[in-house]
Amino acid sequence: MNEPGTNTPLPTFEQISAGGVVFRQSGDDPEIAIVHMVPEMRWQLPKGIIDEGETIEEAALREVREESGIDAMLIAPIETIEYWFTADRDGERRRFHKFVHFFLMRYVSGDTADHDEEVDEARWVTVDDAHATLEFKSERDVVSKAAAMISEL
């Protein structure tokens, strides 16, 4: 991919992130945690970049804790999504090839009000509300797969 109006290719970077669909039972229907991110002001699943020396699973649990305020227990991998995007980083336009590993997680403890500064709000929602609220189709699909997995537990 070239910078618009030029023949200069954008530098391309691979980015690997991890996160989760955390659920808790609320009556007959499970609820899942979603986060409203700043500065984008969009609803998404909690996820983030894997730190050096961290496993994918450790990063997923850490990112869920930081962004949603929730401590969770890993149950199983859901899937890895892949996409491309461009962004300005360090004063330079760059192209990213991103992979996000999502895990099904069970709520252990914590409060959605205890999220970090990257997040405007974290909340528990039903699966239907997640489908209506989440910004990205790929994440709505992850929630559908998670819901099917939860029903088998």
Steps between C-alpha positions, in 0.01 A plus 500: 500500500632841406458832673212683324632717217844335492670188373679456832393181677401531863722320749315185613506356852352188653312548825381220730238559768292291736176545688188330606130453525446498875164368613301469819164337552213736572187292537453284192698724266875561511635854501828599339734792566554763231704821509460849352847607385648849485588691292310294238178500707395160372373188676718192470618191682789549743829426324850634456854449378707218645793630706850363450546176694126449545306200373184558299295369794673728752444800274133415455443481876701819565322699230159388624597606853639837392221596261194354675601490867424128507710206612411195295589135451589368154265231371602446136613676183214635287683606186766726354379784281720672244471840333697787345492867595702818462587744777740780587771384740806699601409767244489252213211337314528122534318189386425228755415133455329415827416167663279490810474180705167484687432269793184403683536602864290459811458793741682447832493841670530872445287797409454654154545845661865407571622534137809688381521840327483351147135423570213746534262235636484125553170320546323165514254439215295213365620322188221670302607841631862423411393420144314832483782703658839368388660702220665219304325210327800275569452556875125441475585168332741418785216568748271263307762225520553572870125480565486159334794384714336634819181307423707178492655556845 
